[in-house]
Amino acid sequence: MTQQILHTKLKENFGFEKFRPNQEDIINGVLSGQDTLAIMPTGGGKSICFQLPALILPGITIVISPLIALMKDQVDSLKANGIQACFINSSQTEGERQFYIESLKANIIKLVYIAPESLSYLDTIFNSLTISLIAIDEAHCISAWGHDFRPAYTNLGYLKNRLPSTPILALTATADKATRKDISGQLNLINPKIFVASFDRKNLSLEVRPALDRVKQIIDFIQEKPNESGIVYCLSRKTTEELAEKLQKIGINAKAYHAGLDNKIRSKTQDEFINDDCQVVCATIAFGMGIDKSNVRWVIHYNLPKNIEGYYQEIGRAGRDGLPSETVLFESYGDVIQLQKFASQGLNAEVQLAKLERMKQYADALSCRRKILLSYFGELVTENCGNCDICKNPPSFFDGTVIAQKALSAIIRLQETEPLPVIIDFLRGSKNTYIYEKEYQNLKTYGVGIDLSWFDWNQYLIQLINLGYCEIAFHQQNKIRLTTLAKKVLFEGEKVQLTIVQKINIDKQEVKEVKSKSNANSLFETLRKLRYEISKEESVPAYVIFSDAALRQMETERPMSDQELLAIDGVGKAKLEKYGDIFIKAIIDFQKSKVVKKKKEATTYKETLELYQNGLSVEEISQERKLGLSTIMSHLAKLYVDGAAIDLNPLISKEEVSQIAEAQIKLESPNVLKPYFDYFEEKIDYGKIRLALAILEKEKTAL
């Protein structure tokens, strides 16, 4: 098979100009009949590795997939690209299944998706089909060493015995060395070629935050992103429901999802999320495997995950289209205790506890988080990523010896019998019932840390635990005990370096101003709404029409012909024929509306300029034009920046301009006006702030 044919198929059928890393090599191996194990991160393009060969191979490709929702999504996407595909499972009627089976026998359908539990539907026709390839998606499910073991997968080893000459392609997003070996062995793969793609998803930002007041933090975070889809992963079913309810009460379109809900409710929630009818899903880890939604813009972990494999796969559900996406992990002392308990009581307890410890080390890290993640999967890098919280805000260290001495002394005074919250209450001189019942208020160091907040003490104590000066006795009511290292600090003069506690502070008003200003009337939003309308008409997820990445590229390049639209990544021959005219028209109409708007703006600015030059005051112009004072001031500011010959001195003093220039430096040049307004305690109005900024901008360009 020539490489030219592969590249032609890639563009015509899937709309992509070039392969992603490893895709072409995997496809060539499959086409040569080689058994293959491919480890590729979520969003790395696993599906192309079996979908493209299916178009070239003479017979049928069977795709084994664990979830009905995933099958439907992928079949919808294939059909949108003009490719014949189907799925067969227990949700269909006998008549529907028989129709697809006949289509397979007639070689009309090239790909059939089926769950491992449903393979029996094909048993009677196996010998009458030409099966060219078997693809096993989410292959880590076959291994007890993995993080999502599913018993139904363990029977798949018989496929190689039954079809020894048919290549098998096993695919998964996360598998360490032990899991990879287990997958190959259990599937009876013959000398498999193993591909391990880079796990580096550069478009995902990584952030870990303390879990104090996390509900408020989550609300602030979501309100930043009014039109962006996201997932909040929670440890318990109860938390998913409580959080979803809190989000709903403030107007956020959120739903809960967990294994305890009725199947119909779960399916409805998943469909609404996939189809952009639900913005946020608050879910346990029961949600997400096989979610092919490409425009998930963020993933939040309400609790610490059990292991790095699960965490990596869950954050991988964000940004599958390659656009910048955010991940936030909340870490709390309570989560660690609960997860320790779960791990110690489960199967492979020793392994699971070790994996939890690695997860905790990642969350506690003071160095580039991406380097830690990649090294876990055996990928070593030397450069910091620049896209995690540690790289963006490197921790500042200070001499925390006195703080450490106070904390360790308190633990001694409490005879190493109390958990972390009680130690903090003791340090801060709390007057609660428990402290007084125990008469802790009479001990020598009671209240010695009253100068620090509860939040700060919590963070410093966690740092001391991580540094090894004290430890949690998980099996003894989580008492905090000292280690031998503590003696060096208390009695031998050892110094302790702690990091300054970072505060999370989001200015919601500023965020809303930025969002409303930058997004409301953009071409991306226009195309997004058009895509949504088409998806409703066709009953398919919006991203099946075009991905967010394709829409962003259209926004940048403004294609206005078939040839220009075909150059967009994700636009193939079938989608050009189906959607080309309507999207090109929308882009042309948007361009025309922008021209009209600019002409209107030019006219309205011209009217304001003429009145001002004729000697009318701002107040008089406002009355004459029936526009607000603030609007007239903004007109004058824009006119001044654009070079109009007007004098702004009568409207703002040099002293006020100097004050605002100073504020601009202190506030680090914010993009909106409210920070200035707040800085001056509302004593300088928005109009004058606009004028001063215009004067300052003109001065900069003149330099």
C-alpha positions as CSV (number, residue, x, y, z in Angstrom):
1,M,0.0,0.0,0.0
2,T,1.6,3.3,-1.1
3,Q,1.8,6.1,1.4
4,Q,0.0,8.4,-1.1
5,I,-3.1,6.2,-1.0
6,L,-3.1,6.3,2.8
7,H,-2.8,10.1,2.9
8,T,-5.6,10.4,0.2
9,K,-7.9,8.2,2.3
10,L,-7.1,10.2,5.4
11,K,-8.1,13.5,3.8
12,E,-11.0,12.3,1.7
13,N,-12.7,10.3,4.5
14,F,-11.6,12.0,7.7
15,G,-10.6,15.5,6.6
16,F,-7.0,15.4,8.0
17,E,-4.0,16.5,6.0
18,K,-1.5,14.5,8.0
19,F,-1.2,11.6,10.5
20,R,-0.6,12.1,14.2
21,P,2.4,10.4,15.8
22,N,2.5,6.6,15.4
23,Q,-0.8,6.4,13.4
24,E,0.8,5.7,10.0
25,D,3.2,3.1,11.4
26,I,0.4,1.3,13.3
27,I,-1.8,1.3,10.1
28,N,1.0,-0.1,8.0
29,G,1.6,-2.9,10.6
30,V,-2.1,-3.8,10.6
31,L,-2.3,-3.8,6.8
32,S,0.7,-6.2,6.7
33,G,-1.2,-8.7,9.1
34,Q,0.9,-7.9,12.2
35,D,-0.7,-8.2,15.7
36,T,-0.3,-4.9,17.4
37,L,-0.7,-3.3,20.8
38,A,-1.1,0.5,20.7
39,I,-0.8,2.7,23.8
40,M,-2.0,6.1,22.8
41,P,-3.3,8.9,25.1
42,T,-7.0,9.9,25.0
43,G,-7.3,12.3,22.1
44,G,-4.2,10.8,20.4
45,G,-6.2,9.4,17.5
46,K,-6.6,5.7,18.3
47,S,-9.8,5.3,16.2
48,I,-8.1,6.2,12.9
49,C,-5.7,3.3,13.4
50,F,-8.5,0.7,12.7
51,Q,-11.1,2.9,10.9
52,L,-8.7,3.7,8.0
53,P,-7.5,0.2,7.5
54,A,-11.1,-1.0,7.5
55,L,-11.7,1.1,4.3
56,I,-8.7,-0.6,2.5
57,L,-8.9,-4.2,3.7
58,P,-11.2,-6.5,1.6
59,G,-13.4,-7.8,4.5
60,I,-15.0,-6.6,7.7
61,T,-13.4,-5.0,10.7
62,I,-14.9,-6.0,14.0
63,V,-14.4,-3.4,16.8
64,I,-14.9,-4.6,20.3
65,S,-15.9,-1.7,22.6
66,P,-17.1,-1.7,26.2
67,L,-19.9,0.9,26.0
68,I,-23.0,1.3,23.8
69,A,-22.7,5.1,23.9
70,L,-19.2,4.9,22.5
71,M,-20.3,2.6,19.7
72,K,-23.2,5.0,18.7
73,D,-20.9,8.0,18.7
74,Q,-18.3,6.4,16.5
75,V,-20.8,5.0,14.1
76,D,-22.5,8.5,13.9
77,S,-19.1,10.0,13.1
78,L,-18.3,7.4,10.5
79,K,-21.6,7.9,8.8
80,A,-21.1,11.7,8.8
81,N,-17.8,10.9,6.9
82,G,-19.7,8.8,4.4
83,I,-18.5,5.4,5.8
84,Q,-20.8,2.4,6.2
85,A,-20.7,1.2,9.8
86,C,-23.1,-0.2,12.4
87,F,-23.2,-1.5,15.9
88,I,-24.9,-4.7,17.3
89,N,-25.9,-5.0,20.9
90,S,-28.6,-6.0,23.3
91,S,-30.4,-2.5,23.1
92,Q,-31.6,-3.3,19.6
93,T,-34.6,-5.4,18.5
94,E,-34.1,-8.8,17.0
95,G,-35.2,-7.3,13.6
96,E,-32.6,-4.5,13.8
97,R,-29.8,-7.0,14.7
98,Q,-30.8,-9.3,11.8
99,F,-30.8,-6.4,9.3
100,Y,-27.2,-5.5,10.2
101,I,-26.1,-9.2,10.2
102,E,-27.5,-9.5,6.7
103,S,-25.7,-6.3,5.7
104,L,-22.4,-7.8,7.0
105,K,-22.9,-11.0,5.1
106,A,-23.5,-9.0,1.9
107,N,-20.2,-7.0,2.7
108,I,-22.2,-3.7,2.6
109,I,-20.9,-2.6,6.0
110,K,-17.2,-2.2,6.6
111,L,-17.1,-1.8,10.4
112,V,-19.2,-3.4,13.1
113,Y,-18.9,-2.3,16.7
114,I,-19.9,-4.9,19.3
115,A,-19.5,-5.3,23.1
116,P,-17.6,-8.4,24.4
117,E,-20.8,-9.7,26.0
118,S,-22.6,-9.5,22.6
119,L,-20.1,-11.4,20.5
120,S,-22.4,-14.4,20.6
121,Y,-24.7,-12.6,18.1
122,L,-22.0,-13.2,15.5
123,D,-21.2,-16.8,16.4
124,T,-23.5,-18.4,13.8
125,I,-22.1,-16.3,11.0
126,F,-18.4,-16.1,11.8
127,N,-17.6,-18.7,9.2
128,S,-19.5,-16.9,6.4
129,L,-17.8,-13.6,7.0
130,T,-14.5,-12.3,5.7
131,I,-13.0,-10.8,8.8
132,S,-9.9,-8.8,7.9
133,L,-9.2,-7.1,11.3
134,I,-10.3,-7.3,15.0
135,A,-9.8,-4.1,17.0
136,I,-10.1,-4.3,20.7
137,D,-10.6,-0.8,22.2
138,E,-10.1,0.0,25.9
139,A,-7.9,-3.2,26.0
140,H,-6.7,-2.5,29.6
141,C,-10.1,-3.8,30.7
142,I,-8.7,-7.4,30.2
143,S,-6.0,-7.0,32.9
144,A,-6.5,-7.2,36.6
145,W,-3.3,-5.1,36.9
146,G,-5.1,-2.2,35.2
147,H,-7.4,0.3,36.8
148,D,-10.7,-0.7,35.1
149,F,-10.8,-4.5,35.0
150,R,-13.9,-6.0,33.3
151,P,-14.5,-9.8,33.5
152,A,-16.2,-9.9,30.1
153,Y,-12.9,-9.0,28.4
154,T,-11.2,-12.1,29.8
155,N,-12.9,-14.4,27.2
156,L,-11.5,-12.5,24.2
157,G,-8.4,-14.7,24.0
158,Y,-10.4,-17.3,22.0
159,L,-10.6,-14.9,19.0
160,K,-6.9,-15.5,18.1
161,N,-7.4,-19.2,18.3
162,R,-10.6,-19.1,16.1
163,L,-9.1,-16.6,13.6
164,P,-5.3,-17.2,13.7
165,S,-4.6,-15.4,10.5
166,T,-6.6,-12.3,11.3
167,P,-4.5,-9.5,12.8
168,I,-5.6,-8.2,16.2
169,L,-5.1,-4.5,17.1
170,A,-5.4,-3.9,20.9
171,L,-5.7,-0.2,21.9
172,T,-5.7,1.6,25.2
173,A,-4.9,5.0,26.6
174,T,-3.1,4.0,29.8
175,A,-1.2,0.8,30.5
176,D,2.1,0.4,32.5
177,K,4.6,-2.4,31.6
178,A,2.9,-5.0,33.7
179,T,-0.5,-4.3,32.1
180,R,0.9,-4.3,28.6
181,K,2.4,-7.7,29.1
182,D,-0.9,-9.0,30.6
183,I,-2.9,-7.7,27.6
184,S,-0.7,-9.3,25.1
185,G,-0.7,-12.7,26.9
186,Q,-4.4,-12.8,27.6
187,L,-5.3,-11.9,24.0
188,N,-2.9,-14.5,22.7
189,L,-1.2,-11.9,20.4
190,I,1.6,-13.4,18.2
191,N,4.8,-11.4,18.5
192,P,2.9,-8.2,18.7
193,K,4.4,-4.9,17.6
194,I,4.0,-2.5,20.6
195,F,3.7,1.2,20.0
196,V,3.7,3.6,23.0
197,A,2.9,7.1,21.9
198,S,3.9,10.1,23.9
199,F,1.7,10.7,26.8
200,D,2.3,14.4,26.7
201,R,-1.0,16.2,26.0
202,K,0.5,19.7,25.8
203,N,-2.9,21.4,25.3
204,L,-4.0,20.3,28.8
205,S,-3.1,22.7,31.7
206,L,-2.5,20.9,35.0
207,E,-3.4,22.4,38.4
208,V,-3.8,21.2,41.9
209,R,-5.6,23.2,44.6
210,P,-6.3,22.8,48.3
211,A,-9.8,21.5,48.8
212,L,-11.0,24.2,51.3
213,D,-14.3,25.8,50.1
214,R,-14.0,23.8,46.9
215,V,-17.7,24.2,46.0
216,K,-17.3,28.0,45.8
217,Q,-14.1,27.5,43.8
218,I,-15.9,25.2,41.4
219,I,-18.8,27.6,40.9
220,D,-16.4,30.5,40.2
221,F,-14.5,28.3,37.8
222,I,-17.6,27.2,35.8
223,Q,-19.0,30.8,35.7
224,E,-15.8,31.8,34.0
225,K,-16.9,29.5,31.1
226,P,-20.6,30.0,30.3
227,N,-20.6,28.0,27.1
228,E,-18.0,25.4,27.8
229,S,-18.6,21.7,28.6
230,G,-16.9,20.1,31.5
231,I,-16.9,17.1,33.9
232,V,-16.5,17.1,37.7
233,Y,-15.4,13.8,39.0
234,C,-16.4,12.9,42.6
235,L,-15.5,10.0,44.9
236,S,-19.1,9.3,46.1
237,R,-22.5,9.1,44.5
238,K,-23.9,11.4,47.2
239,T,-21.4,14.1,46.3
240,T,-22.3,14.0,42.6
241,E,-26.0,14.6,43.5
242,E,-25.3,17.3,46.1
243,L,-22.9,19.2,43.9
244,A,-25.2,19.0,40.8
245,E,-28.0,20.4,42.9
246,K,-25.9,23.3,44.2
247,L,-24.9,24.1,40.6
248,Q,-28.5,24.0,39.4
249,K,-29.6,26.4,42.1
250,I,-27.4,29.1,40.7
251,G,-28.4,28.5,37.1
252,I,-25.7,26.2,35.9
253,N,-27.0,23.4,33.7
254,A,-25.6,20.4,35.6
255,K,-26.6,16.8,36.1
256,A,-25.4,14.0,38.4
257,Y,-24.3,10.6,37.0
258,H,-23.4,7.4,38.9
259,A,-23.9,3.7,38.8
260,G,-26.8,3.8,41.3
261,L,-29.1,5.8,39.0
262,D,-31.7,4.2,36.8
263,N,-30.3,3.2,33.4
264,K,-32.7,5.5,31.6
265,I,-31.6,8.5,33.7
266,R,-27.9,7.7,33.1
267,S,-28.5,7.3,29.3
268,K,-30.4,10.6,29.2
269,T,-27.8,12.5,31.1
270,Q,-25.0,11.1,28.9
271,D,-26.9,11.9,25.7
272,E,-27.7,15.5,26.9
273,F,-24.0,16.0,27.7
274,I,-22.8,14.6,24.4
275,N,-25.4,16.7,22.5
276,D,-24.4,20.0,24.2
277,D,-27.8,20.1,26.0
278,C,-26.1,19.7,29.4
279,Q,-23.1,21.8,30.3
280,V,-21.7,20.0,33.3
281,V,-21.8,16.4,34.5
282,C,-21.0,15.7,38.2
283,A,-20.0,12.0,38.0
284,T,-18.3,9.1,39.7
285,I,-15.7,7.3,37.6
286,A,-18.6,5.3,36.2
287,F,-18.9,8.1,33.6
288,G,-16.5,8.8,30.8
289,M,-15.0,5.6,29.3
290,G,-15.7,5.8,25.6
291,I,-17.1,9.4,25.7
292,D,-16.0,10.5,22.3
293,K,-17.1,14.1,22.9
294,S,-14.3,16.2,21.5
295,N,-15.2,19.6,22.9
296,V,-14.9,18.9,26.7
297,R,-13.0,22.0,27.7
298,W,-12.2,21.2,31.3
299,V,-12.2,18.4,33.9
300,I,-12.3,18.9,37.6
301,H,-11.5,16.3,40.2
302,Y,-13.5,17.1,43.3
303,N,-11.5,14.4,45.2
304,L,-8.1,12.9,44.9
305,P,-8.2,10.0,42.3
306,K,-7.1,6.4,43.4
307,N,-4.2,6.2,40.9
308,I,-2.4,8.1,38.2
309,E,-3.7,5.8,35.4
310,G,-7.3,6.6,36.2
311,Y,-6.5,10.3,36.7
312,Y,-4.7,10.5,33.4
313,Q,-7.5,8.8,31.5
314,E,-10.1,11.1,33.2
315,I,-8.3,14.4,32.4
316,G,-7.7,13.0,28.9
317,R,-11.4,13.5,28.3
318,A,-10.8,17.2,28.0
319,G,-9.4,18.8,24.8
320,R,-9.6,15.7,22.5
321,D,-9.8,18.2,19.6
322,G,-6.4,19.6,20.5
323,L,-7.6,23.0,21.7
324,P,-6.4,24.4,25.1
325,S,-8.3,22.8,28.0
326,E,-8.0,23.0,31.7
327,T,-7.8,20.4,34.5
328,V,-8.1,21.1,38.2
329,L,-7.5,18.6,41.0
330,F,-8.7,19.3,44.6
331,E,-6.6,17.6,47.3
332,S,-7.8,17.2,50.9
333,Y,-6.5,15.4,53.9
334,G,-9.9,13.6,54.3
335,D,-9.7,12.2,50.8
336,V,-6.4,10.5,51.5
337,I,-7.7,8.9,54.6
338,Q,-10.8,7.5,52.8
339,L,-8.9,6.2,49.8
340,Q,-6.3,4.5,52.1
341,K,-9.1,2.7,53.7
342,F,-10.7,1.6,50.4
343,A,-7.4,0.5,48.9
344,S,-6.4,-1.6,52.0
345,Q,-9.7,-3.5,51.9
346,G,-9.7,-4.2,48.1
347,L,-8.1,-6.7,45.8
348,N,-4.3,-6.3,45.2
349,A,-4.2,-4.1,48.3
350,E,-0.4,-3.7,48.3
351,V,-0.4,-2.6,44.7
352,Q,-3.3,-0.2,45.0
353,L,-1.8,1.4,48.1
354,A,1.4,2.0,46.3
355,K,-0.4,3.5,43.3
356,L,-2.4,5.8,45.7
357,E,0.9,6.9,47.2
358,R,2.2,7.8,43.8
359,M,-1.0,9.8,43.1
360,K,-0.5,11.7,46.4
361,Q,3.1,12.4,45.6
362,Y,1.9,14.0,42.3
363,A,-0.6,16.2,44.1
364,D,2.0,17.3,46.7
365,A,4.7,18.0,44.1
366,L,6.6,21.2,44.1
367,S,8.1,20.6,40.6
368,C,6.7,20.4,37.1
369,R,3.6,18.2,37.3
370,R,3.8,17.1,33.6
371,K,7.3,15.7,34.1
372,I,6.0,13.6,37.0
373,L,3.0,12.3,35.0
374,L,5.2,11.4,32.0
375,S,7.9,9.7,34.1
376,Y,5.1,7.5,35.6
377,F,4.5,6.1,32.1
378,G,8.2,5.7,31.4
379,E,8.5,8.9,29.3
380,L,11.4,11.0,30.6
381,V,11.7,14.7,29.7
382,T,14.1,17.3,30.9
383,E,12.3,20.6,30.1
384,N,9.5,22.0,32.4
385,C,6.2,22.2,30.6
386,G,5.2,25.8,31.3
387,N,1.5,24.7,31.4
388,C,1.0,23.5,35.0
389,D,0.4,25.5,38.2
390,I,4.0,24.9,39.4
391,C,5.6,26.1,36.2
392,K,3.3,29.2,36.0
393,N,3.7,30.1,39.7
394,P,6.8,28.5,41.1
395,P,6.5,28.0,44.9
396,S,8.4,30.5,47.0
397,F,10.3,29.0,50.0
398,F,10.9,30.7,53.4
399,D,12.4,29.7,56.7
400,G,9.5,27.9,58.3
401,T,11.4,26.6,61.3
402,V,9.4,28.4,63.9
403,I,6.1,27.3,62.3
404,A,7.4,23.7,62.3
405,Q,8.5,23.9,65.9
406,K,5.1,25.2,67.0
407,A,3.2,22.5,65.1
408,L,5.5,19.6,66.2
409,S,5.4,20.9,69.8
410,A,1.6,20.9,69.7
411,I,1.6,17.3,68.5
412,I,3.7,16.4,71.5
413,R,1.5,18.3,73.9
414,L,-1.5,16.4,72.6
415,Q,0.5,13.2,73.1
416,E,0.2,12.2,69.4
417,T,-3.4,11.2,70.0
418,E,-5.3,13.7,67.8
419,P,-6.0,14.1,64.0
420,L,-5.0,17.1,62.0
421,P,-8.2,19.2,62.5
422,V,-7.9,19.1,66.3
423,I,-4.2,20.0,66.1
424,I,-5.1,23.1,64.1
425,D,-7.9,24.1,66.5
426,F,-5.4,23.7,69.4
427,L,-2.8,25.8,67.7
428,R,-5.3,28.6,66.9
429,G,-6.7,28.6,70.4
430,S,-10.2,27.4,69.4
431,K,-12.8,27.5,72.1
432,N,-14.9,24.7,70.8
433,T,-16.6,22.0,72.9
434,Y,-14.1,19.2,72.1
435,I,-11.1,21.3,73.1
436,Y,-12.7,22.3,76.4
437,E,-13.9,18.7,77.2
438,K,-10.3,17.5,76.8
439,E,-9.1,20.6,78.8
440,Y,-6.6,21.3,76.0
441,Q,-6.9,25.0,76.7
442,N,-4.8,24.4,79.9
443,L,-1.8,23.0,78.0
444,K,1.3,25.1,77.5
445,T,1.3,25.7,73.7
446,Y,-2.5,26.2,73.4
447,G,-3.2,29.2,71.0
448,V,0.5,29.6,70.1
449,G,-0.5,29.7,66.4
450,I,-3.4,32.2,66.6
451,D,-1.6,34.5,64.1
452,L,-2.1,32.1,61.2
453,S,-5.4,31.2,59.6
454,W,-7.0,27.7,59.7
455,F,-6.3,27.4,56.0
456,D,-2.6,28.3,56.3
457,W,-2.1,25.9,59.3
458,N,-3.8,23.1,57.3
459,Q,-1.4,23.6,54.4
460,Y,1.7,23.9,56.6
461,L,0.9,20.7,58.5
462,I,0.4,18.9,55.2
463,Q,3.8,20.1,54.1
464,L,5.4,18.8,57.3
465,I,3.7,15.4,56.7
466,N,5.0,15.4,53.1
467,L,8.5,16.4,54.3
468,G,8.5,13.4,56.7
469,Y,8.5,15.2,60.1
470,C,5.2,13.7,61.1
471,E,2.9,11.0,59.7
472,I,-0.8,9.9,59.7
473,A,-1.6,6.8,61.6
474,F,-4.4,5.7,59.2
475,H,-5.4,2.6,61.2
476,Q,-5.6,4.5,64.5
477,Q,-8.3,7.2,63.9
478,N,-5.8,9.2,61.7
479,K,-3.8,10.4,64.7
480,I,-0.8,12.6,63.8
481,R,2.5,11.0,65.0
482,L,6.0,12.5,65.0
483,T,8.8,10.7,63.1
484,T,12.5,10.5,64.1
485,L,13.1,13.6,61.9
486,A,11.0,15.7,64.2
487,K,13.6,15.5,66.9
488,K,16.2,17.3,64.7
489,V,13.9,20.3,64.3
490,L,12.8,20.4,68.0
491,F,16.1,19.6,69.7
492,E,19.0,19.8,67.2
493,G,18.5,23.1,65.4
494,E,17.6,21.7,62.0
495,K,16.0,24.4,59.7
496,V,12.8,23.7,57.8
497,Q,12.0,25.3,54.4
498,L,8.3,25.7,53.8
499,T,6.5,27.1,50.7
500,I,4.3,30.2,50.9
501,V,0.7,29.2,50.8
502,Q,-1.0,30.2,47.5
503,K,-4.5,31.7,47.8
504,I,-7.1,31.1,45.1
505,N,-8.8,34.3,44.1
506,I,-11.0,34.7,41.0
507,D,-12.6,38.0,40.2
508,K,-15.9,36.8,38.8
509,Q,-16.9,40.3,37.6
510,E,-13.7,40.7,35.6
511,V,-14.1,37.2,34.1
512,K,-17.7,37.9,33.0
513,E,-16.7,41.2,31.4
514,V,-13.9,39.6,29.5
515,K,-16.0,36.7,28.3
516,S,-19.0,38.7,27.3
517,K,-16.8,41.2,25.4
518,S,-14.7,38.6,23.6
519,N,-17.1,35.8,22.8
520,A,-20.6,37.0,22.4
521,N,-20.5,38.1,18.8
522,S,-17.6,36.1,17.5
523,L,-17.6,34.0,14.3
524,F,-16.9,30.9,16.4
525,E,-20.1,31.5,18.4
526,T,-22.0,32.0,15.2
527,L,-20.7,28.7,13.7
528,R,-21.2,26.9,17.0
529,K,-24.9,27.9,17.1
530,L,-25.3,26.8,13.4
531,R,-23.6,23.4,14.2
532,Y,-25.9,22.9,17.2
533,E,-29.0,23.6,15.0
534,I,-27.8,21.1,12.4
535,S,-27.0,18.5,15.1
536,K,-30.6,18.7,16.4
537,E,-32.0,18.2,12.9
538,E,-29.8,15.2,12.3
539,S,-30.0,13.8,15.9
540,V,-26.2,13.5,16.2
541,P,-23.8,15.1,18.6
542,A,-22.7,18.6,17.6
543,Y,-19.0,17.6,17.4
544,V,-19.9,14.9,14.8
545,I,-20.7,17.8,12.4
546,F,-17.4,19.6,13.0
547,S,-15.1,19.8,16.0
548,D,-14.4,22.9,18.0
549,A,-10.9,22.9,16.5
550,A,-12.4,22.9,12.9
551,L,-14.6,25.9,13.9
552,R,-11.7,27.8,15.4
553,Q,-9.7,27.2,12.2
554,M,-12.7,28.5,10.2
555,E,-12.9,31.6,12.4
556,T,-9.2,32.3,11.8
557,E,-9.0,31.5,8.1
558,R,-12.5,32.5,7.0
559,P,-12.9,30.0,4.1
560,M,-15.4,31.3,1.4
561,S,-15.1,28.6,-1.3
562,D,-15.2,24.8,-1.4
563,Q,-11.5,24.6,-1.9
564,E,-10.7,26.9,1.0
565,L,-13.2,24.9,3.3
566,L,-11.6,21.6,2.2
567,A,-8.3,22.9,3.5
568,I,-9.7,23.0,7.1
569,D,-8.6,20.0,9.3
570,G,-11.6,17.8,9.8
571,V,-13.4,18.7,6.5
572,G,-13.4,15.7,4.2
573,K,-15.2,15.1,0.9
574,A,-18.5,13.8,2.5
575,K,-18.7,16.7,5.0
576,L,-17.9,19.3,2.3
577,E,-20.8,18.0,0.2
578,K,-23.2,17.8,3.1
579,Y,-22.4,21.0,5.1
580,G,-20.1,23.1,2.9
581,D,-22.7,25.5,1.4
582,I,-24.4,26.3,4.7
583,F,-21.1,27.0,6.6
584,I,-19.6,29.0,3.8
585,K,-22.8,31.1,3.6
586,A,-22.6,31.7,7.4
587,I,-19.0,32.9,7.1
588,I,-19.8,35.3,4.2
589,D,-22.9,36.6,6.0
590,F,-20.8,37.2,9.2
591,Q,-18.2,39.1,7.2
592,K,-20.9,41.3,5.6
593,S,-22.5,42.0,9.0
594,K,-19.1,43.1,10.3
595,V,-18.6,45.5,7.4
596,V,-22.1,46.9,8.0
597,K,-21.4,47.2,11.8
598,K,-18.1,49.0,11.1
599,K,-19.9,51.5,8.8
600,K,-22.5,52.1,11.5
601,E,-19.8,52.6,14.1
602,A,-17.9,55.0,11.8
603,T,-21.1,57.0,11.3
604,T,-22.0,57.2,15.0
605,Y,-18.4,58.1,15.9
606,K,-18.4,60.8,13.2
607,E,-21.6,62.3,14.6
608,T,-20.1,62.5,18.1
609,L,-16.8,64.0,16.8
610,E,-18.7,66.7,14.8
611,L,-20.7,67.7,17.9
612,Y,-17.7,67.8,20.1
613,Q,-15.7,69.9,17.6
614,N,-18.6,72.3,17.4
615,G,-18.1,73.0,21.1
616,L,-20.9,70.9,22.7
617,S,-20.1,69.5,26.1
618,V,-20.2,65.7,26.8
619,E,-23.5,66.2,28.6
620,E,-25.0,68.1,25.7
621,I,-23.9,65.5,23.2
622,S,-25.4,62.8,25.4
623,Q,-28.8,64.6,25.4
624,E,-28.6,65.4,21.6
625,R,-27.8,61.8,20.6
626,K,-29.9,60.1,23.4
627,L,-26.9,58.1,24.4
628,G,-25.4,57.6,27.9
629,L,-22.5,59.7,29.1
630,S,-20.3,56.6,29.3
631,T,-21.0,55.8,25.7
632,I,-20.0,59.3,24.5
633,M,-16.8,59.1,26.6
634,S,-15.9,55.8,25.0
635,H,-16.5,57.3,21.5
636,L,-14.1,60.2,22.3
637,A,-11.5,57.8,23.7
638,K,-11.7,55.6,20.5
639,L,-11.6,58.7,18.3
640,Y,-8.5,60.0,20.1
641,V,-6.6,56.7,19.8
642,D,-7.5,56.5,16.1
643,G,-5.9,59.9,15.5
644,A,-8.9,62.4,15.6
645,A,-7.8,66.0,16.3
646,I,-9.6,66.5,19.6
647,D,-8.5,67.9,22.9
648,L,-9.3,65.7,25.9
649,N,-7.8,68.1,28.5
650,P,-11.1,69.7,29.4
651,L,-12.5,66.3,30.4
652,I,-9.7,64.9,32.5
653,S,-6.9,66.5,34.5
654,K,-3.2,65.6,34.2
655,E,-3.2,64.5,37.8
656,E,-6.0,62.0,37.1
657,V,-4.1,60.6,34.1
658,S,-1.0,60.2,36.3
659,Q,-3.0,58.4,39.0
660,I,-4.5,56.0,36.4
661,A,-1.1,55.4,34.9
662,E,0.2,54.4,38.3
663,A,-2.8,52.1,38.9
664,Q,-2.2,50.5,35.5
665,I,1.3,49.5,36.6
666,K,0.1,48.2,40.0
667,L,-2.8,46.3,38.5
668,E,-0.6,44.8,35.8
669,S,-2.6,46.4,32.9
670,P,-6.0,44.6,33.3
671,N,-8.1,44.2,30.1
672,V,-11.3,45.5,31.8
673,L,-12.2,48.7,33.6
674,K,-13.7,47.4,36.9
675,P,-10.3,46.7,38.6
676,Y,-9.5,50.5,38.1
677,F,-12.9,51.5,39.3
678,D,-12.4,49.3,42.5
679,Y,-8.8,50.6,42.9
680,F,-10.0,54.2,43.2
681,E,-12.9,53.1,45.5
682,E,-15.4,54.3,42.8
683,K,-14.2,57.9,43.1
684,I,-13.0,58.0,39.4
685,D,-15.8,57.1,37.0
686,Y,-15.6,54.7,34.1
687,G,-15.7,57.5,31.5
688,K,-12.5,59.2,32.9
689,I,-10.8,55.8,33.2
690,R,-11.5,55.2,29.5
691,L,-10.1,58.6,28.5
692,A,-7.0,58.2,30.6
693,L,-6.2,54.8,29.1
694,A,-6.7,56.3,25.6
695,I,-4.2,59.1,26.4
696,L,-1.7,56.6,27.8
697,E,-2.1,54.3,24.8
698,K,-1.5,57.2,22.4
699,E,1.6,58.2,24.4
700,K,3.0,54.6,24.1
701,T,2.5,54.5,20.3
702,A,4.2,57.9,19.9
703,L,7.4,56.7,21.7
